[in-house]
Every structure is written in structure tokens, then in C-alpha cells.
């Protein structure tokens, strides 16, 4: 073990020495000898650098004669009589010393500790009970300063796994001294007591324990005999452990016990004058009651003064956070003189402003933020910004940079004011480097909880140096601001920069070069054309890590978790329970598991409530015979799926702790699903995650509108009825997200019509209908039914009815993504009409509600499958280009009859007009998606207009790219 880990173990366990001994059989002796020779590097690591360490012995060894029984009394003499004939033979097993802290010389390694009879007997007891055993050690492994202190060693087993009947493969010995064990037990102010350590072999030692300290008194029993009747004793190991040891073995063991006695000082501390004090207190209370009335007015005045001071401190703290130190007093002075009056040029109310000749200004903007935020909930947007900007604020404090403000997703900072500094350009350059590095770390971490594309965000930074006019712009919301050409130029430098690069103006670059930092600067190849500035010669700041650059630390994860807690009740996000992913796919797996596990907690919480209401509910989820022979997935599509009628809200799912095996099975299942996706440009695992994110967003937006009264006792019923029961059923939410996860599993990158044309086996098996969709359901469901995921399944459903409903939700949702099957489309249209247009008058309320819930769920998954068309233009462009590339590959591979570029432009317009925009309108007509329906429709119409204007040019660009241009 390394020196650091060894010291840490000894500190936490209060041990003076810790050693590990594997159990080696005679048949394994050769293998062990080879292993110890090949793996002795740990011993070198335990000594300071440069220390020469000899090699360990090449074989297990022992002393020719056991002299360890000499020089000890009590227990050791007792053991000498009992164990003389029990010294282990050379035929094994052996327990060679392997690792020890503090380290011993190399020649001590591989010493067979079982040659020590008293150790061998302790090991025998430990092996029999499978629990720790105590033995006396005298000076075994003891340092000279510990020779006068009584010690004991604990022999504890090491198992090969965590099962109840795991095999013992070794043991470790921890040497403990009684003085340390008795310390830090009592409170610091406790009076002294006497502790006597005794063993059945005759060993005794006395310790004085006072407060948190314990001191060795002497060998033997030296407690005050006046307190014999107050003795409290206990065994070092529970009595039940000794009860399991055979009498023959127990007779050979020394049993340790501790006996505690009070002292005279302890007795004196308990003496009290309480009765007399009560009498005095009653008299004093009367006097105090009288004085209270006299002091009442004084206390009221004092309280008012504290309130005024508290308000003043709050105001001063607010001023401190908004204004530099040198202008705070002026701000407070003007505020105290009747307010800050704009417009005056002299006197107390004169403007607080100054010219700073030597400053460096930074603008940092998040590239891709607008498109990213269009797919997120508002709370998630603020989680990102708070996490990023809080990290920047901390770096600014370390670097001496003054933060001016944040404008949207742009961070503005300056150096050289309020206190001038000669190295303002160097400090700002280092700050910019730190911010770019920190941004990249945090966005990768946040992708696990905020979803796909978060790690694609980039920071674009611009820096310019020059004079700045700065001061307090007074008014209703007074704040410290910067003005002048330097600020405007910085904004142009930032906007003409590149993602994850730091763009320098010529002025800032020249200052760095003059300061000897020319290796920090790299000329930009092209000349920048800046609005209002003309052509500018600019530079890049080299992103090499400076010796004092602020690095990413483990606190980053804590900062992310802290920020996420703000949104935990608004967005379906959860704690990060696994280690941070090392790749994009790993992070997407983490994010999908996070969503699914959180929904699973809600399912269990609801089930627990129902079990309390009806304790007679039985778990009868029979997974056999669920699917009839010769029945395909498409045959299982339901006209109406029942949604539970129980109205529930505000389930306490945060208190649900999922078993480790359920969490592990979920991660394993999602990982296997990810592996079942092909490396298609569009129909891949990232697309499935993007669909799951849209499903999650839409589900979180299923709320009651303003005309549904939720302020009285019937609020829960109103919400349940208006949303057709969807809000009350976590299993529906889980099934929808699960469907999004598996809906394109094993997609081949070509449409169903091509599979039919190719006469593939899948097309023949599924009779040419919804081929890819049915295949995805079958594969995803078959994997879920695997024996590896039995615990996960039992968490999702416990009854036959729950299993059937989960299956029906998954089938309807995934099959709904096949928008090209005319028969399915006609049936969905018919269900829509029956649900929202031509409602049957004789239909029961429950059936009508379930019909609406079924069609809403289908349209939710359909909208999520093409959500990129109803999101920001950049999101639409990204996925549209990927789909084009997929179709292009199919054509190049001979799996498509036509070049997609010939029809792509007009095809997209038709897709918007005849599917996307009508679908977005149906989301609005459902009346349950709140603002998201308006948002989706607006984006769809905007993207359609943009495509009509730019689509032909975009198609030409995509063709050039896929051809390698």
C-alpha cells in the first residue's frame, strides 16, 4: 500500500501499525512467490524519492526458532503452554507478510506470520468465527516509544466478495494501544474516571481517562476500591461472538474486557446545591419581573435600532456586490443625502464617474446558447448560466478581475479599474484562459443532467485594451457601467472570434508582446471586417496552460450539483450517481439513466400510496403469455389505453431510495440499448436521447391552463381531469421516455419502403408494415425481459395489469413514429376525431378521458420524434443535415433509387406544410401542453419560412460537404 493510503488507514482506525497477510496454500506457494517478485513496486513507493529499497525475499520464510514467546508475561506465558504444539508446519497454509504501514525493510516481506503461535491461534479463531479476534502483541511491530504502553492486535478477515458465504482469502492485523482507544470517548469537560483493561490470562493495566484524554497509570489494577460497587464492564468483542467458539478453542483464548470506575473528583462534580438555588431563583424572579416592566421601553428601542442596522447592512452588502470599492462610499453618501439625483454636475450629487486610461475589457459569449436553450426548460437554462457564471466569478476573485455585468449569455469584465494596475492585459489574458478551460469542463459535466448537446456549447472570448470611462449610471436601478470606444471595440472583437478561442485586438496583443509574452500571441491569418470599425488586424491568445493557471478541480462537480438543486422541483433532473462519463455516449447514457431512475422513483412512490390504501393488492405480474403466438407488435396497438383514475399529486418520491441492483441494472440496460444503435448520421443513440429530452420537456409542460381553478380542494381533480389523467400516472411518463429511448433501436439507415423493396427478412417477418418500429420494440422488450433485469422489471410493475399497461403504452408510442403507414395514420386520425371533434354523447366520461389520453400520448411521441423541426433554426439545420447525409449514404450505397439532393428542398417544404405544422397545431388543440404548444408552432412556422428563403443554398452546401468539399 502507498504511504499516503497507509497513513490514512491508520489515522482513521487509530492503529499504530496495519499489515496485510494473504492466505497461501502449499500448492499456490510458487505462484505467490512469482507474484510477490513481480509486484513489489509498492514498497519503493512507500519511501521518499531517492531511497534505495532492496528486493523482497523470493520465497515465504520463517525464523529458525520461534523466540517471540520470550520476555512477555500474562497472556504470552499462557499461550506458550497452550500452543507449543500448534506451530504451523512447513506444508502450509502460509500467511506471508505482504503490505505494512509504517513500512518495514524489504527483507521482512514474505515472513510467514503463522510461525508465531499466538498469531496462529488468533487466526484460527478468526477463521472459525469469520469475525475479528483480539490477541496480545507485546512488542510485535511496536516502536520503542510504545514499549511501555499496553497493546493489543486485532486480526480481521478479508473476503473475496461481499456475499454472506464468501471465502476468506487473507487477513489484516491492526496493532492498537489501549491509551489511544480510550481517548476521545468522553466529552472535553468530563471529570476523570478510571479504566482497567483485564484479560482472562492475567494481564491488567490501569488508565486515567479525563475529558478527551487517556493516560497510562501502571500495569495492574489501581482503581479506587471505594467504588467497587459502581464497576461497569464490557467485553472488547461482543459476547455473542465468543458463544459461537467451541470450548476447546475458547479455553486457549484470552478474553479482554474493560472495567470502568468513578473517581473522587467525578463524585464531587455531581454534588449540587440545586434546592438552595431554586429558592434564591424564586426570589430573584420576582425582582426580575418588576425590572422587566422598567426595561420594556429600552428593549423596544434597542430592537428597532437592530432592525435599522440590519437593513443598512443588507443595503451595504448589495452596494458592495454592484460597485467597486472606491465608489461605494460615494454611492452610500448620496443615498443617505436623500437619494441619487440624476442630472446634477456639482455638489454632493455630482455624477460618480472617472476616466481610466489603461484598462483591458473582456466580452465572453456562449456560442450555440440560443439554439441550446430553445430545447430546454427555463430552469435548466438558469442552471447552466448560474453554474458557468459562478465559476467565472470565483476565477475573477482569484485573478483580481472586476466583473461588470452579464447581458444575456454574455459575461463582461475589466481589469485596470477601479484600481489601476500595470499588468491589466496579462491578468485579463490569464483570466480568459481560465474561463475557457473551466467552461469546457463544466459543460461536459452538465451534459449528464441537462441532456444532449450541452457539451457542444463553446465560449467565444474577445479582449481589447484602451481607455475606459466608468461610473455609476444613476436612476431606479443604478449600477456601475463602462462606456467608450474600447467597450464597443471589445464587443466587435468578441463577435468576430471563434468558439473556444480568445480573440485579441492589435492593441491588446502589442501590450502582451511588449511585456515579453510574445509566445502567448498568434497572428490571425485573415483580416477582420468589424461593423463600424472597418478592417482590423487581430490575434489569437495561445491556449497553453500557464504555470499559475487556475485548473479544474473536484469542486466543479459540487458546483454543478449545488446549482442543479435549484431546479430539482421544476425539471425532471436528478443527482449524479455515477462517475462522470469520459465520452459523449457515456454522458448520454448517464443522462438517460438519470431521467428514467427519477421517473422510476415516482412510479414506486405512487405504488406505495396505493398499497397503503389497499393492502390486499397482490404482486401477480406474470410475464409469460403476454404476447399471443404469431402476433406482431402492430397487432397490439390499442384503440384506448386505460389511465388510472386515482388522482394524485406531490408524491414524495425524493425519499425513495432505489436498491443498488435496480440502479445497476438500469445502467446496464441503457448501455446495451445504446450499443444496439447503428452508427447512422441521423437514426442513432444521440437522436433517441434528443427525442427523450423533448418527451421529458412536453411531459413537464402538461399542466392546467388559467381557466382551470387549482386554488381550492378540488384542484387535484381539476388537474387530473383536464390532462386526461396523464399528470397522475408516473408509469405513463416512464413508458413515454422509455419508448423514446428504444424507438429506433437497430435502425438500418433506410426507410421501411426500402426494406420492402430489398425483400429483407425483417420485411418478410413483419409483412411489410412498420418494419423498423416493430423490430425496435421486439429487440428492446426482449432485452428488458432478460433474466439480468428481473429487479428492474419488478420496480416498473408488480401486477399483471401494470405489465399490460406498460406494454400497451410502449407499443402505441413506438408504432406512432411510423408516419408513412397509411392504415395506421387513418386510424390515428379517426381516433383524433372521436376524441376531440365528434365526441359520442353516450360515451362514458372515463372512456372519453382514456381515449384523449391515448391520442395525446401518440402525438407527444410523434412531435418529439421530429422535435428538431419545431426548435431553433440551428437545431433544425443540424438534424436536417444529418438526415440528408443518411439518405445520401443510402443512395451512394445503392439502397435508394434517387439522389436526395434533387427533391430535398421541395420535400422539406411539403413536410412542413402537410405534417409538421398540422402536428404542431394539434399539440395546441390538445390544450394540455401549455406554452410549449405555442413555442413549437412558432418555431415550425419560422423554420419553414427560413427554409423557403435559404433552403436551395443550404442543399448545395450539404452536397458539397458530403462530397468532401
Secondary structure, DSSP 8 states (H G I E B T S, - for coil): --HHHHHHHHHHHT-SEEEEEE-B-GGGHHHHHHHHHHT-HHHHHTS-TT-------SS-B--SS--TTTT--THHHHHHHHHGGG---TTS-B-BEEEEES---GGGTTBBGGGSHHHHHHHHHHHHHTS-EEEE-TTTT--GGGTTS-EEEEEEEEESSSSTT--EEEEEEEEEEHHHHTTT-S-TT---EEEEEEETTS-EEEEEEETTEEEEEEES----GGGGGG-EEEESS-HHHHHTS-HHHHTTS--EEEEEEE-HHHHHHT---HHHHHHHHHHHHHHHHHHHHHHHHHHHHHHHHHHHHHHHHHHHHHHHHHS-HHHHHHHHHHHHTT---TT--SSTTS--EEEEEEEEEEEEEEETHHHHHTTS-HHHHHHHHHHHHHHHHHHHHHHT-EEEEEETTEEEEEES-SS--TTHHHHHHHHHHHHHHHHHHHHHHHHHHH-TTGGG-EEEEEEEEEEEEEEEE-STT-EEEEESHHHHHHHHHHHTS-TTEEEEEHHHHHHHHHTT-GGGEEE-SS-EEETTTEEE-EEEE-----TT-----THHHHHHHHHHGGGTTTSS-----S---SSHHHHHHHHHHHHHHHHHHHHHHHHHHHHHH-TT-------TTSS-TT--GGGG--S----------S---TT----HHHHHHHHHHHHHHHHTS---SSSSHHHHHHHHHHHHHHHHT----TTS--SSTTHHHHHHHHTTTGGG-HHHHHHHHHHHHHTTTT--SS-HHHHHHTT-HHHHHTTTSSHHHHHHHHHHHHHHTSGGGHHHHHHH-SSHHHHHHHHHHHHHHHHTT--S-HHHHHHHHHHHIIIIIS--TTS-HHHHHHHHHHHHHHHHHHHHHTGGGGS-HHHHHHHHHHHHHHHHHHHHTT--SS-GGGTHHHHHHHHIIIIIHHHHHHHHHH--STHHHHHHHHHHHHHHHHHHHHHHHHHHHHHHHHTT-
